[in-house]
Amino acid sequence: MKYIRLGNSGLQVSRLALGCMSYGTPDTGQHSWTLGEDDATPFIRTAVEAGINFFDTANSYSGGTSEEILGRALKEYTKRENVVIATKVFGRVRSGPNGSGLSRKAILTEVDASLRRLGTDYIDLYQIHRWDPRTPIEETLEALHDLVRSGKVRYIGASSMYAWQFSKALYTADLHRWTRFISMQPHYNLLYREEEREMLPLCEDQGIGVLPWSPLARGRLTRSWSTTSARTESDEFGKGLYGDDDKPIVDAVGRIADERGVERAQVALAWVLSRSAVTAPVVGATKPKHLTDALTALELELTDEECAALESPYRPRPVAGFA
């Protein structure tokens, strides 16, 4: 396994992060395609054995059961000091006016709930899942800074938002000498490259680690265009991310995979890993080959000609994934 610093921090993370959105009790009413604990735990164990030390989840995934499954598995298969646990706050976790968002009340309540579910006394990387337009960024940043000072959180990160919003958060933290974000988790893959306009250059300039979510476009890049999956059919959020204009890119991935004699997932992920701004893609795994393909992609180097063939069909599109 290869390891890399997360942004300008001294934190060392594996070049792949295991995303745990796919792990959680299916009957929570959020996602019917998630794996319960018995089925999910072997993937976490395999990741640990392969040298992956970076695990990403969120307080809102499957009613919090994703955090519970991850916490118990890591406690069984490794030592706490050997792994980097990342979770998120923002999404709705209960009804009521303070059941979501990034107010001081919500953040201080939710970090304690996440710590209980994860079975740990600190979170390595605590990320704001989205921008909260209802809460002043100063309130959010000060609350996060207090968590770092208290020892409950080691580092803070952010996820999908406009570059101007992230820039505002960075300079506001600097202005008040509060803890600075060290990472950004954007929607980024061969089918969605709008982050190359503003966000990725901002992150490179500011020394921010980039952790792309959905690097395989929710599986679209791993199979022929006409093939679907249970998640494709039931994932309402994912249905709004991609469209028929993406078919030429998917076809290009297939051609290069056939020429190389490798899986499509390896080609698509190797492209993401080759981007200079990217630290560690967040990959999901619900079948053994998903992890195998991801690990193999670390050793696959695409030529300039192959990258050009993958990139040339891309056309600009509306911003997606911020909701």
C-alpha positions in Angstrom: 0.0 0.0 0.0 1.2 3.5 -0.7 0.7 6.3 1.8 0.6 10.1 1.3 0.2 13.2 3.4 -3.3 14.6 3.6 -2.9 18.1 2.3 -0.3 20.1 4.1 -0.9 18.2 7.4 1.4 15.6 8.7 -1.4 13.0 8.7 -0.4 9.9 6.6 -3.3 8.2 4.8 -3.4 5.3 2.3 -3.9 6.2 -1.4 -7.4 4.6 -1.1 -10.0 5.3 1.5 -12.7 2.7 2.0 -16.1 4.5 1.9 -18.6 3.0 4.2 -21.9 4.4 2.9 -22.7 0.9 1.6 -22.5 -0.6 5.1 -25.5 -0.2 7.4 -28.8 -1.8 8.5 -30.9 -1.9 5.3 -34.2 -1.5 7.2 -33.4 2.0 8.3 -35.4 3.2 5.3 -32.5 5.1 3.7 -30.9 2.7 1.3 -32.2 -0.8 0.5 -28.9 -1.8 -1.1 -26.7 -1.5 2.0 -24.9 -4.5 3.5 -25.7 -5.5 7.1 -23.0 -6.1 9.6 -22.3 -9.8 8.9 -21.9 -9.0 5.2 -20.0 -5.7 5.6 -17.4 -6.7 8.2 -15.3 -8.9 5.8 -14.7 -5.9 3.5 -13.4 -3.8 6.3 -11.2 -6.7 7.4 -9.8 -7.1 3.9 -9.1 -3.4 3.6 -7.2 -3.5 6.9 -5.2 -6.5 5.7 -4.4 -4.8 2.4 -2.9 -1.8 4.2 -5.8 0.6 3.8 -5.7 2.8 7.0 -8.3 5.4 5.9 -12.1 4.8 6.5 -14.8 7.2 5.6 -18.4 7.3 6.9 -21.0 9.8 8.1 -23.4 10.3 10.9 -26.4 10.2 8.5 -25.5 6.9 6.7 -28.2 4.3 7.4 -29.4 5.9 10.6 -25.9 5.9 12.2 -25.5 2.1 11.8 -22.7 2.6 9.3 -20.6 4.2 12.1 -21.5 1.4 14.4 -20.5 -1.3 12.0 -17.2 0.4 11.2 -16.3 1.0 14.8 -16.9 -2.5 15.9 -15.0 -4.0 12.9 -12.0 -1.8 13.3 -11.8 -2.6 17.0 -11.8 -6.3 16.1 -9.3 -6.2 13.3 -6.7 -3.5 14.1 -5.5 -1.0 16.7 -7.1 2.4 17.0 -3.8 4.2 16.5 -3.2 2.4 13.2 -6.2 3.8 11.4 -7.6 7.1 10.3 -11.4 7.4 10.9 -13.3 10.0 9.0 -16.9 10.8 9.5 -19.2 13.7 8.7 -21.9 16.0 10.1 -24.7 18.0 8.4 -27.3 15.6 7.1 -30.7 15.1 8.9 -30.4 12.5 11.6 -33.7 13.2 13.4 -36.8 15.3 13.1 -37.0 18.8 14.5 -35.3 22.1 13.9 -31.9 21.1 15.2 -31.8 17.6 13.7 -29.5 18.6 10.9 -27.1 21.4 9.8 -24.0 23.0 11.1 -25.1 25.1 14.0 -23.0 24.9 17.2 -25.8 22.9 18.9 -26.0 20.4 16.0 -22.2 19.9 15.8 -21.6 19.5 19.5 -24.5 17.1 19.8 -23.6 15.0 16.7 -19.9 14.6 17.5 -20.7 13.0 20.8 -23.3 10.7 19.1 -20.7 9.7 16.4 -18.1 9.0 19.1 -20.5 6.7 20.9 -21.4 4.8 17.7 -17.8 4.5 16.5 -16.7 3.3 20.0 -13.8 5.7 20.1 -12.8 8.8 22.1 -11.6 10.8 19.1 -12.3 11.3 15.4 -9.3 11.7 13.1 -11.0 13.7 10.4 -14.4 15.4 11.1 -15.9 16.7 7.9 -18.8 19.1 7.2 -20.9 17.1 4.7 -22.3 20.1 2.9 -22.3 23.9 3.2 -25.1 25.1 5.5 -26.6 28.4 4.2 -28.7 28.8 7.4 -25.7 29.0 9.8 -22.9 31.7 9.7 -19.7 30.0 8.8 -18.1 31.7 11.8 -20.3 29.7 14.1 -19.5 26.5 12.4 -15.8 27.1 12.3 -15.5 28.1 15.9 -17.5 25.0 17.0 -15.1 22.8 15.0 -12.1 24.6 16.4 -13.4 23.9 19.9 -13.7 20.2 19.1 -10.1 20.1 18.0 -9.0 22.0 21.1 -11.0 19.6 23.3 -9.3 16.5 21.8 -12.5 15.0 20.4 -11.3 15.7 16.8 -7.8 15.7 15.4 -8.4 17.4 12.0 -11.3 18.9 10.1 -12.4 18.6 6.5 -15.2 19.6 4.1 -17.2 18.1 1.3 -19.1 19.3 -1.8 -19.6 23.1 -2.1 -18.8 26.0 -4.3 -15.1 27.1 -4.4 -16.1 30.6 -3.3 -17.7 29.0 -0.2 -14.6 26.9 0.6 -12.4 29.9 0.1 -14.5 32.0 2.5 -14.2 29.2 5.1 -10.4 29.1 4.7 -9.8 32.8 5.0 -12.3 33.1 7.9 -10.5 30.4 9.8 -7.1 32.2 9.1 -8.6 35.5 10.2 -9.7 34.2 13.6 -6.8 31.8 14.0 -9.2 28.9 14.1 -8.4 25.4 12.9 -8.2 25.2 9.1 -9.7 22.5 6.9 -7.1 20.1 5.6 -9.3 18.2 3.1 -12.0 18.6 0.6 -14.2 15.7 -0.5 -15.7 16.6 -3.9 -17.8 14.8 -6.5 -15.1 14.0 -9.1 -14.7 11.3 -11.8 -14.5 10.8 -15.5 -18.2 11.7 -15.9 -18.1 14.7 -13.7 -15.1 17.0 -14.0 -16.6 20.4 -13.2 -14.4 20.6 -10.0 -11.4 21.1 -12.3 -12.6 24.7 -13.0 -12.2 26.2 -9.5 -12.2 23.7 -6.6 -9.2 21.6 -7.5 -6.9 24.5 -8.4 -8.0 26.1 -5.1 -7.1 23.0 -3.2 -3.7 22.7 -4.8 -2.9 26.3 -4.1 -4.0 26.1 -0.5 -2.4 22.7 0.3 -5.8 20.9 0.8 -6.0 17.2 0.3 -8.6 16.0 -2.2 -10.7 12.9 -1.5 -13.1 12.3 -4.4 -16.4 10.7 -3.7 -18.0 8.4 -6.3 -14.8 8.1 -8.3 -16.4 5.3 -10.3 -19.6 7.4 -10.9 -21.7 5.1 -8.7 -20.6 2.1 -10.8 -21.5 3.6 -14.2 -17.8 3.5 -15.2 -17.5 -0.2 -14.3 -19.9 -1.7 -16.8 -21.4 -1.3 -20.2 -23.8 1.6 -20.6 -26.9 -0.7 -20.9 -26.1 -2.7 -17.8 -27.8 -1.7 -14.5 -27.6 -2.7 -10.9 -29.9 -2.8 -7.8 -28.4 0.5 -6.7 -28.8 2.1 -10.1 -32.5 1.3 -10.0 -33.2 2.5 -6.4 -30.7 5.3 -5.9 -32.8 8.4 -6.5 -29.9 10.8 -5.7 -27.6 9.1 -8.2 -30.2 9.3 -10.9 -29.7 13.0 -11.2 -25.9 12.9 -11.5 -25.4 11.4 -14.9 -27.1 11.2 -18.3 -27.0 9.8 -21.8 -24.2 12.2 -22.8 -21.9 10.1 -20.7 -22.1 7.0 -22.9 -19.0 7.9 -25.1 -16.8 8.2 -22.0 -18.1 4.9 -20.6 -17.4 3.3 -24.0 -13.8 4.7 -24.0 -13.2 3.2 -20.6 -14.4 -0.1 -22.0 -12.1 0.1 -25.0 -9.0 0.8 -23.0 -9.8 -1.9 -20.4 -10.2 -4.4 -23.2 -6.9 -3.3 -24.8 -5.1 -3.6 -21.5 -6.8 -6.8 -20.4 -8.0 -5.2 -17.2 -11.3 -4.4 -15.6 -13.1 -1.1 -16.4 -13.0 -0.1 -12.7 -9.2 -0.2 -12.7 -9.0 2.1 -15.7 -11.5 4.6 -14.3 -9.9 4.7 -10.9 -6.3 4.8 -12.3 -7.4 8.0 -14.1 -8.6 9.6 -10.9 -5.4 8.6 -9.0 -3.3 10.1 -11.8 -4.7 13.6 -11.2 -2.1 15.8 -9.4 -4.7 17.3 -6.9 -6.1 13.9 -5.8 -4.9 12.5 -2.5 -7.1 9.4 -2.0 -10.4 8.4 -3.8 -13.1 7.2 -1.5 -14.1 3.8 -2.9 -17.1 1.6 -2.0 -17.1 -2.2 -2.0 -20.0 -4.6 -1.8 -18.4 -7.4 -3.8 -14.9 -8.9 -3.3 -13.8 -7.8 -6.8 -14.6 -4.2 -6.0 -11.7 -4.0 -3.5 -9.5 -6.2 -5.7 -10.0 -3.8 -8.6 -9.4 -0.7 -6.5 -6.1 -2.1 -5.1 -4.9 -3.2 -8.6 -5.7 0.3 -9.9 -2.9 1.6 -7.7 -0.4 -0.1 -10.0 -2.0 0.8 -13.3 -0.4 3.7 -15.1 -2.2 5.2 -18.1 -0.4 6.7 -21.0 -1.0 10.3 -22.1 -2.8 8.9 -25.2 -5.1 6.8 -23.0 -5.9 9.8 -20.8 -6.6 11.9 -23.8 -9.0 9.3 -25.2 -10.8 9.2 -21.8 -11.0 12.9 -21.4 -11.8 14.1 -25.0 -15.6 13.1 -25.0 -16.3 15.1 -21.9 -18.7 18.1 -22.2 -19.3 20.8 -19.6 -22.4 20.1 -17.5 -24.4 21.7 -14.7 -23.1 21.5 -11.1 -24.3 18.2 -9.5 -23.9 16.6 -6.2 -24.1 19.6 -3.9 -27.5 18.8 -2.5 
